[in-house]
């Protein structure tokens, strides 16, 4: 009887353990200068170094969102999730590598500031590479003349 009770407690506490944090290596390359009406590119390389990420979101944490500043011509297999301020790029398996190559035509002159972080777009909405002071972000500016 004691063995069965111990096995039950181990299984219950095993289910309540903290899940492995979401981690990835992320690099961003983006057009930094263009004229109005010109083609621009945003390339995001992700190497998932942790567990699977459900509905990987490339989330814009700044007021400028790349998909709003460009007429999108290529979504790299993702969809725009405006409620999440993100590109929803589907599931990404643990150990998987993906390159997202977004294309768009610049729409208005100005200097735009982008801050991009990765997170799950399903509850509990965990960020990738999250820390006590916030998630890692990729930051760049784009000037459209």
Secondary structure, 3 states (H helix, E strand, C coil): CHHHHHHHHHHHHHHCCCCCCCCEEEEEEECCEECCCCEEEEEEEEEECCCCECCEEEEECCCCCHHHHEEEEECCCCEEEHHHCEEECCCECCCCEEEEEEEEEECCCEEEEEEEEEEECCCCCCECCCCCCCCCCEEEEEEEC
